[in-house]
Amino acid sequence: MKVLVISDSHNRPDLVEICLRQNEAAEAVLFLGDVVTDIEKMPAKFPEKQFHFVRGNCDWRDDYPNTRCVSLDGVTVFMAHGHTLGVKYGLTTLMSVARQNEAQICLYGHTHSPYNQYHNGLYVMNPGSLSEPRNSSRPSFGLIDIVPQGIVTNIVEFHPFRR
């Protein structure tokens, strides 16, 4: 299963839609907050994909949870924006909560900086931001491949106008 991970689009639904069109092979889309209204209409445009959302610190409605676990091809994925788990100050709390939920993959946003590491049985990824990258990073998103042989996580630079 191919999974697209997006975070921190900040009022740029056009970029979210371009990213979805560029990654048509993705079967699931995980959105990590800020601004969830950017992606709310996408399930109607892409009905063949699964969508899962969490809200971020810039999402004022509480239609979506701060954290969520989803199962994709038998793999438990913990999703959070991260602002309630202190990700700007370290990942210890985030990873602890992911492990408490028996997750194999832990996803977060909020910092706008891409991060992709493996920590003692836990894949930890921040896909960065589609619209407002920080810390000398470029706009980016995440791709996860879940296959019988294992899990592969990647950060991909986002080039919205490249074909």
N, C-alpha and C positions, 0 to 999 in steps of 0.2 A: 504494500500500500504506500502510495506517495502522499505526503502530508505537507501542505503549505502553511507556514506560520508567519503571521503579520502582526505588527504592533505599532502603536504611536503614529497613526496616519494624520491626526490633528486637522480635521475638516478638509480632507482631500479624498472624497469618495472616487474622484476620477482616477487617482493613482491606485487605489484599491482595485478598481475594475480593470485597469490596465494590467496590474500584477496578476489578477485572476486569469485574464485572457492569455497572458504570456506563459502561464503554468497550467494549461488545460489538462495535463495528465494527472494533476493533483485530484485525489478522490475525497480528501477532507481538507477543510480550511479552519485553522484555529486562530482566533483574533484575541490579542492580549490587552485590549483596552486602549483608550485615548485615540480616537473618539468613536465609540461603538456605533453611532448613527451613520458613520461612513460605510459600514458593512451591512447594516440591517436589511437593506433592500436587495442585497446580492443573492440570497437564497432563491428569490423569485427569478433572477436572471440566469442563475446557474443551478437549476434543480437537480442536476445529476451529482452534485457535491454535498457532502455532509458539512454543516457549519456548527461551530461551537464558539461561544463568546464568553469573556469575562470583562468586567468594567474596570476602568482605571480612575485615577484621581481627577481627571477632567470629564468624567461621565457622571452627570448630576442625577440622572434617573437611576432608580435602583431595580430596574427590570432584570438585571443580570447580576450574578454573584461576584464577589471579589476573587474567589478561588473556585476551582472546579476540577474534578477528575473525570476523564473520559477514557473509555477502552477502545482502542483501535487495533484491530487484528490481534486481540488478546494481550496487547501491551497497555499498561496503565500510564496515562499521561496526566501529570499535574500541571494545571494552568493557573497563573496569577499575573496580575499586572505588576505586583511587587511592592507598591507603595505602602501597603499595610504590613509588609514583612521586612521593611527596612533594607531593601536591596541596594540602596545608594551607599550603605555603610558596611555591606558585606552580604555573603550568601548563606551564612550558617543557619539562620532561622528558616529561610526559604527551603533549603535542602532538608532540614530536619522535618518540616511539615510534609514535604514530598515523600520522604521515607516513611513517615507515620501513615501515609496513605498508600504505602506499598507501590509507589510509582517507579517505573524504570526510566521515564523521561520527565524532566522538570523544565517548564518553560516560564519565562518572565519577560517583562518589558520595563517601562518607566525610565530607565537610564538613557535610552536612545543610543546606547553603545552596544555593538554586537559582541557576543560572548558565546563560545562553544567549546565545552570541555567535558571530559569524562571523569567523574569523581567516585571511585570505589563502588561501581555498579550502578551509578546514576548519571545519565546523560543530562547535562545542564546547558540550556540555550537561551540566549536573548537574541532575537532576530535583528535587533537594531530598529531603526525608524525608516519608514518609506519616505517621509517628507521633511523631517528635521533631525538629521544625524548630528551626533556630538562627538567630541574628542577625536577630531581628525578622521572620523569614519565617513563613509559614503552612504547614501540611501541603500537600505538592504532589507532582506527578508530571509526567512529560514526555510529549508527543505529537509524533510525527514523521509527516509525510505525504511519501511518496516517489511522485512522479507524473512523467509524461514531461516536463513543463515544468520540473521541478526538485525541490528539497527545501525543506520548511517545517518549522521546529522551534518548539515552544511549550512553555512552562511553564504548568501549570494548577493552580489552587488546588484542593485536595481537600476536599470536603464530604461526609463519609461518610454522613450521615443525611439529606441533601437528596435529594429525588426529582426 
